[in-house]
């Protein structure tokens, strides 16, 4: 039997029945990822397996470095073929790492390859995959069709033109590509040089002279309106933790002016400014009926030597142990008290905080829509089988799993749509096990619709994107 077979990860008869009947054929609603909109709009054709599989994958780079592979084979000057061969030699060393599962699931689903990848099979796999990448079925738009991706939401800076989204919309493709508003740089007064360069970009994008704090918030409002006009209904924020050092607009304006002069901003001033801006963004999202995403808990760019050499997002981040409960509660409560708490998805990166996050979402459900505040899927270091199970179990114990809006790829790779299958198999293996243990009724009419809803319908109904059926 092939390693990746039809009942992969499905350990019971009930799990197999439920997965194949209610989950396997469901489409994908991928509401958070980092794939380049340009690649989708231009229907990029990948020249080789390196380009689609290794080009920006810091998960693989981390494993390769741990295996003693030189940096030139990760992000450096080695040829695409040599980088792939270095990865192939690393794969057998990843046993019990989710990369081993993902690698072979992706080879199977994209290329029909059942062979285990290692040094001895690498050349043949390289040749077979490259031949198939030359076909229309594995261009970027072909991949969206192949995996039944109904919606893909990219991650976009407020200064982005969204030209590629507009181009793709005009193409008439069955999938929708929609932007997500990610204004992280608007908080970065603690790095005045970076902040000021970005403010100039914002000024040009909004066609307004940002000569003060009022003009700054006006420019951001204009960009929010522009994103809305392009179909955006989703914002996103990546932070260590929520900010809850609330201040007046006058104080925030003074901190803004200080950063614009290029002066150093204190940690407290940064916290005050970020707190003010996060409330501002919350009000914008609530006004237009958007969903807000909060990605909390990453400790980024820990290796300063390699950060200087390679830049951010190259595989030197980790889980942080920031206090989360008080500031998250204060932020959500402040928006709620102002009748401006939008639909919100909170993603946790430290598994020690799973129960904190799940109990927090229960504090702010208001009966307007099912699951208004969501505990997001296992994210980044937790998007593997065990991390998913932790997230699912915490939500099941303290919330409503039936209202969960399901998985995301959170990926920069077009090879990552198998993450949805991996999640579905993991979830329904748990449910099937519960049925066979007598902990859930063996009743398809009860359990089947929940399974189908978590795959697609819950996200579709929750996000309520125009034109998505």
N, C-alpha and C positions, 0 to 999 in steps of 0.2 A: 504494500500500500504506500502511495506517495505520502510524504510528510504533511503537506497541505492537502487534505482530502475534504469531502463534503461535510463531514461531521467534526472538523477541527475545532477543538476547545469545547465541544458539546458532549458533556460526560454522561448524560442520561437520556433515556428514551423520550421523556417529556421535553427536555431541552431541544432535542433534535426535531421533534414534531412542531414545536412552537416556532422555532427559528425558521425552519423551511416553509412553514405555512404563512406566518404573519410578518416576518422581518426581511427575509432574503431578497424579495423583489421590491421593497420599498425604495422610493427615490431618496436623494440626499438633499438636505437643506443645510448648507455649510455657511453658517452665519458669522464665522470668524476665521480668517486666514491671513497670510502675508504674501500670497503669490502676486507677482507683478501684473497689474492690469494690462500693461503693454503686450505681454506675452499672449494673453487671451485675445485682445483686440486684433492683433496681427496674426493670429492663428499660428504661433511659432511651431516650427518643425525642428525637433532636436536632432543634432547631427550624430550623437552617440549616447551610450548609456551613462557616461560620466555627466553629460550636460543635464539630463533629466533627473539623475539619481544622486549625484555627489556634489554638484556645483555649489550649492549653498546649504548643505546639510550638516549643521554643527553637531547633531547627535552622532553621526558617523565619525566626524573629525575627533570628537572626544574619545571614542573607542579606539581609533587608530593611534592617537597619541599615547593612550594607556598601554597599547600593545608595542610601544617603542618605535612607531613609524615616524620618520622625520617630517617636519612641517612642510617641506617642499611637495610631499605627496598628499597633503591636506589642502592647504590654501596657497601653496607656493608654485614654483615654476615647472614642476614635472608635467609631462604630457598627459592628456586626458586618459589615454590607455594605461599608462604607468600608475596613475592615481587609482584607476579602477582595479588594477592588479594588486595594488597595496591593500585596497579594501577587501578584495577577495581572500587574501591571505589572513586578514584579520577576522573574517566572519566565523571560522570555526572556534575562535577564542571568545566569541560572544555567547556561547551556550548559557542559558538561563537569563541572559539579558534580552529585553523585548526586541532588540535589533535583530536577533536571530529569527524570531517570529515574523517581524515586519519584512525583513529581507526576502524570505521565501514566499510569504503571502503576496508581496508585490511582484516578484518574478512570475508567480503563477497567474495572477489576475491580469497583468499587463501584457505578458509575453507567452503565456501558456507553458512556461518552463517549470518542470517538476524536479529538476536536478538540484541537489544541494550545492551551494556555491562554496568553493574553496580554490586553492591554487591550481589543482589539477583540472578543474572544470571551467576555470575562468575564461580561457580563450574561446571555447565553444559558446558559452553563454554570452560573451561580448559580441561575437559574430551574429548569433541568432537574434539577440535583442536589437542590435543595430539595423539588421534587415527589416525588422518589424517597425522600428521607429521611422523608417522611410515611407511608411504607408499613411494614408489619410486618417486611419482609425486612431493613430497615436500622436496627432498634432494636439495642441492645447484644446482646441474646440472639439476635436474628435474624442478626446478623453472625457470632456464634460458630457458628451452624448453617451459614450460607452458606459459610464458609471451613473447615468441618470441623475446628474447634478442639476436640480431645478433652480437653485439659487446659490450663488457664491458671493460673499461679502468680503471685499478687500479692506485693507487698513490704510487710511489716507490722511495725510497732513492737511490742515485747513488751507494751506497755500497751494495745494495741488489744483491743476486745471481741470481734472477729471475728463480730459479729452478722450482718453482710451475707453472710458465708460460710455461716453456718448457715441463713439464710433461703433462699439460692440452692440449697443442698443439698436442702432440703425441697421445692423447686419441681419436682424430678424432671427437670430439663433434661438432655439427653444429654451436655452438656459438664460437666466438673468444674472448679470454681474452688477452689483450695487456697491456704492462706497460706504465706508464707515468713517466717521469724523473722529480723528485722533489728535487732540490738541495738547499733547504732552509738553511741547516746547513753549507753550504759552505760560507755563508755570516756572520756567527755568531762569528766574531772576538771580539765582545763586551762581549762575555762570554768565555774567554780563556780556562777554564777547559773543558767545553763542546766541544768547537771547537777542542781542541787538541786530545781529545778522538776520535772524529769523523775523524780527519785527519789520525790517525793511522789505523782506519778501512778502509779508502779510500786507504791508502798505500797498505794494504793487498789485497784489492779487485782488484786494478789496477796492482799489482805485480811490484811496483816501490817504491824506497826509497824516500819518500817526504821530502827531506832535504833542500828545498828552494821553493821559489814561482814558479819558472819555472817548477820544478817537480810537484808542486801542480796543475798547469793548465794542464800539460801533463797527469797527472792521471785522471783529470776530462774529458779531451778529450778522453782518452781511454775508460772510462766508458760510455760516450756518444756514442762512436762507438759500444761498446758492446750492449747497449740498442737498437741501430739501427738494429743490426744484429738479435735481438730477435723480430723484427717487430715494435718496438716503433717508433712513428712519432709524439709524443706529449710531451711537457714539461709543467711544472706547477710551479708557485711561489706564496706563500702566504706571503703577506707583508702588513704593515699598509698603505703604500703609495709607489709609485715608488721612487727610488733613482736617483738623477740627480746632484750629487756633483762630477763631473767627474775629474779624476786625471790621472797622467801618470802611466805607469807600474812600474817605479822606486818607486814612492810614495806608490803604492799598495803593492809592495814587502816589503818595510820597515814596513808597518803596519802588514803584514803577519808575518814577523820575530818577531815583538814586541809581537804579540799574542802567537807565538810559544814559546817564552821565559816565557810565563805566566804573562806578564805585562798587566796592565789595558790599554785599548784602549779608547780614548776619543770619545764622540758622533760624532764629526766631522770626526775623522779618520774612525769610523765605516761607516759613510755615504759615505766617499770617497772610501773605500774598496768595499762596497756593490755596489756602482755605477759602479766601474770598472768591477766587476764580472758579473753584470747584462748585461753589454755590451758584455762581453766575451760569456755569455750564449746565447745572441741574435745572435751573429755571428755563434755559433755552430748550432743553430736551423735553421738559414737561409741557411747555407751551405748544410744541409742535407734535406731541404724541410719540416721541421717539423712545427707544429703549437704550438705557445706559449700561455699559459694561465696565466693571472695575476689576482689573487684573492686579491682584495684590500679593506681595510677599517675595518677589525675586530680589536676590542680592547680585547685582550685575557687575560685570567687568572687573573681576577680582584680581586678575593678573595684570598689573600695570605695565610691566615690560612688554607683554604681548599685545596689550591694548594699544600701546603706542606704535607697535610694529604692524598689527593686523587690523586694528579698528574694532568697533563694538560688534556684537552678534556673531562672534566667531568661535564660541564654545567655552567661554571662561566665566560663566554665570553659575549660580547655585541657589539653593533654597535659603531664604533668610529667616531669622527668628525674631522678627519685629513684633512688638505688642500690637494686637489688632482690634480687640473687642471694644475698648472705650472710644477710640477715634471713629471706628466704623459706625458704632451706635450713635455717636454724636452727630456725624455727618448725615446719616439717614434720617435721624430725628429732626435735625434742623430743617431739611427739605420738607419733611412730612408736616412739621408745624407751620410751614409757610404754604401748605397746599401745593407743593411743587415737587413732590417725589415722583419721578417717572418710573415706568417699568425698569427694573434694574436686575442685572445678572452679576453676581459676585463670584469671582474665581479665586480659589485659595491654592497657594503653592506649598504651604507647610502642612503635612498631614496631621500634625499635632493640633491644628486649629480647625479641623473639619467640623467637629461638634460645635465649636464657637460660631462658625459661619452658618451652620444649619439652624441653630437656635436663633441667630440674628434675623434670618429671613422671616421667621415666624412672628417677629415683633412688629413687622411693617406690612403684613398682608392686610388689605383694607376691604376685601369683599367686592371690589369693582370688577376684577377679572381673576380667573383661576391662576394661582401661582404668580401674582404680580411681581414679587421679589423672588428671584431664582438663585439656587446654589448651582453655579456653573459646573460643567463636566470636569473630570480630571484633566489638569492643565500642565503642559511642559514636562516637568520631571514626574508628574503623576498621571500621564496619559498612557500608562501601561496597565497590564492586567490587574496587578495588585492595587495600584493607585485608583483605578476605576472601581474596583470592588469596594475599597474604603469609602470612596465618594458615594457610591450607590447605597451602601449599607448605612452610612450616616444619614443620608437623605431619607431612606426608608424608615429608619428608626424614629426620626424626629420631624419629618415633614411628610409630603405626599409625593412618592415616586411617580404615581400615575400622572402628575402634572408636570413632570420634568421635560425640558425642551431638548434634551438629547446632546449628541456629540458634535464636536467641531474638529477640523483638522489642525488649526493653529499652526499651519505649516507654510514654508516657502517652496515646497516641492510639489510638482504635479503628480508625483508617485504616491501621494499620501491619502488618496481617497479610500484606500483600504482601511484607514483608521476607523471609518464608520462601520465597516464589516467587523473589524476586531472588537470594537465596543459592543456591537449588537450580539456577537457570539458570547462575549463575556457576561453581559447582562442576562441573556436568556439562559445561559448555563446556570446562573444563580437561581433564576426563577424556576427552571426545570428541577433543580435539586430540591428547592423548597417544596415543590409539588410532590416529588417522590418521597420526601421525608414526612409528608402529611402536614406541612406547615402552611400550605396554600391549597385551596380546593382544586381538584383536577377537573376544571370547568373551562373549556375553551371560550365559551361565550363571555365569561367574566375576565379571563386573563388575556385572551387574544387581542381584543381591542386596545387594551393598555399597551401591549407590545407594539402594535402598529402605530399608535399615537406617539409613543416616545421616539420612534424612528423618524417620523416626519410631521404628522398632523399637529402635534403640540407646538412645535417651532413655527410652523406656518400660521397657525391661529394666533399665537402669542405675538409674533412680530408684526402681523397684519400689513405686510408690504403690498403696495398697490399692484394689482395685476398678477399676483402669485396665487395659483389655485392648487 
